[in-house]
Amino acid sequence: MKDPKRLERFQRWRAVFDTPAGKSVLDDLREMCGQDAPTATLGARDGMIDPYCTLLKEGRRTVFLDIESCLREPPELPEGEVDEGTY
């Protein structure tokens, strides 16, 4: 059984991102969110890893990963189970 909310979201997001313009925006987001770059960042003063900047970059990357996961077909849910997702 598919969760109707996740299925509806999947259909809306695919309608947007499956267009040429949507694919271009997705590529822009991939770059802006640092999907293909390391998130660990060295501090300017001491050369040690800056946990705050690293967490900021990881948060951006997570946004892109969430978008990407919404574009994959929602998984089947076991009978009687309800998706408690945040979307």
C-alpha positions as CSV (number, residue, x, y, z in Angstrom):
1,M,0.0,0.0,0.0
2,K,1.4,3.4,-0.9
3,D,1.0,6.3,1.5
4,P,-1.4,8.8,-0.4
5,K,0.4,11.9,0.9
6,R,3.9,10.7,-0.2
7,L,2.5,9.6,-3.5
8,E,0.9,13.0,-4.1
9,R,4.1,14.7,-3.1
10,F,6.1,12.5,-5.4
11,Q,3.8,13.2,-8.4
12,R,3.9,17.0,-7.7
13,W,7.7,17.2,-7.4
14,R,8.3,14.9,-10.4
15,A,6.0,17.2,-12.5
16,V,8.2,20.1,-11.6
17,F,11.7,18.5,-11.7
18,D,11.1,16.3,-14.8
19,T,11.0,19.3,-17.1
20,P,14.2,20.7,-18.7
21,A,13.9,23.8,-16.5
22,G,13.4,21.7,-13.4
23,K,16.4,19.6,-14.2
24,S,18.5,22.7,-14.6
25,V,17.2,24.0,-11.2
26,L,18.0,20.7,-9.6
27,D,21.6,20.9,-11.0
28,D,21.8,24.5,-9.6
29,L,20.6,23.2,-6.2
30,R,23.1,20.4,-6.3
31,E,25.9,22.9,-6.6
32,M,24.4,25.5,-4.2
33,C,23.8,22.9,-1.5
34,G,27.3,21.4,-1.9
35,Q,26.1,17.9,-2.7
36,D,29.4,16.9,-4.3
37,A,31.7,18.8,-2.0
38,P,33.1,17.8,1.4
39,T,31.3,19.3,4.4
40,A,34.1,19.3,6.9
41,T,35.6,22.8,7.0
42,L,38.8,24.0,8.6
43,G,38.8,27.1,10.7
44,A,40.7,30.1,9.4
45,R,42.4,30.8,12.7
46,D,43.6,27.5,14.0
47,G,43.3,25.1,11.1
48,M,41.1,22.7,13.1
49,I,37.7,21.5,11.8
50,D,35.1,24.2,12.5
51,P,32.0,22.2,13.8
52,Y,29.6,25.1,13.2
53,C,30.6,25.7,9.6
54,T,30.6,22.0,9.0
55,L,27.1,21.6,10.4
56,L,25.9,24.5,8.3
57,K,27.2,22.8,5.2
58,E,25.8,19.5,6.2
59,G,22.4,21.1,6.7
60,R,22.5,22.5,3.2
61,R,23.5,19.1,1.8
62,T,20.7,17.5,3.7
63,V,18.2,19.8,2.0
64,F,19.3,18.6,-1.4
65,L,19.3,15.0,-0.3
66,D,15.7,15.4,1.0
67,I,14.6,16.9,-2.4
68,E,16.4,14.0,-4.2
69,S,14.7,11.4,-2.0
70,C,11.3,13.0,-2.7
71,L,11.9,12.5,-6.4
72,R,12.3,8.7,-6.0
73,E,9.1,6.7,-6.0
74,P,7.7,6.3,-2.5
75,P,8.4,2.9,-1.1
76,E,5.6,0.5,-0.4
77,L,4.4,0.6,3.2
78,P,3.5,-2.7,5.0
79,E,-0.2,-3.1,5.4
80,G,-1.6,-1.0,8.3
81,E,1.6,1.1,8.7
82,V,1.3,4.9,8.4
83,D,4.1,7.1,7.2
84,E,4.9,9.7,9.9
85,G,7.2,11.7,7.7
86,T,7.7,15.4,8.1
87,Y,6.7,16.4,4.7
